[in-house]
Amino acid sequence: MTRDELLQHMEQNRTELNALLEGVPADALTRPGACGDWSVKDVLVHISRWEAEVIKVLFQAQQGGKPQSEVFNPEYLKVNDLWHQEAKDRPLERVLEDFSAVRMQLVRRLKDFPEKALTKPGNYPWMKHALIVLVQDIALDHEQEHLEGLKIWRASLSA
């Protein structure tokens, strides 16, 4: 996948997710049950935090070092729990602002990242594959997973 293809797919996913949430009352967005015990707000925090980690990886990779990021932590479920606890009292308005701002920053960083550095396998000794695979996994596939779950949640609101 090229950078432009990735960005296009990311935009499509985000447009679909935003449309899904449009018109949903705040109390429904903060009510547990959208994804297990998590509310929609919790899911948005979760997506944003992982995307922020991708931004960190991209920045550190451009600086020439081995990135220090939770994306390389095999105990990601513990990371998810920690982040959930840290953000559970964060106001919905701030979560929505962060959700948008983190994505804008990620898109900006991807556009500024050299295409070959992003897509060439073996470019970084700390990666088994091209860096774009990591970005796709977290910024596209991960969000798509949650989008599918949120579609089910949204349909349940109408039932």
BELRA-V452955 format. One record per pair of residues at least 6 apart in sequence whose C-alpha atoms are under 8 Angstrom apart, sorted by the first residue. I is the first residue (numbers start at 1). J is the second residue. Records with the same first field share a line. If there is no record, write none. Layout:
I->J + J
This chain:
1->119 + 132
2->115 + 119
3->110 + 111 + 115 + 118 + 119 + 132
6->136 + 140
7->107
9->140
10->139 + 140
13->140 + 143 + 144 + 147
17->147
20->150 + 151 + 154
21->154
26->92
28->40
29->39 + 40 + 41
30->39 + 40 + 41 + 42 + 92
31->38 + 39 + 40
32->38 + 39 + 40
33->39 + 153
34->40 + 149 + 150 + 153
35->43 + 149 + 150 + 153
40->150
41->92 + 95 + 96
42->84 + 87 + 88
43->146
44->95 + 96 + 99
45->84 + 87 + 95 + 98 + 99
46->80 + 83 + 84
47->99 + 139 + 142 + 143
48->98 + 99 + 102 + 103
49->83
50->71 + 138 + 139
51->102 + 103 + 106 + 138 + 139
52->102 + 106
53->69 + 70 + 71
54->71 + 106 + 135 + 138 + 139
55->105 + 106 + 109
56->67 + 69
57->67 + 68 + 69
58->109 + 110 + 113
59->109
60->66 + 67 + 68
61->67 + 124
62->113
66->126
70->76 + 79
117->123 + 131
118->130 + 131 + 132
119->130 + 131 + 132
120->130 + 131
121->128 + 129 + 130 + 131
122->128 + 129 + 130
123->130
124->130 + 131
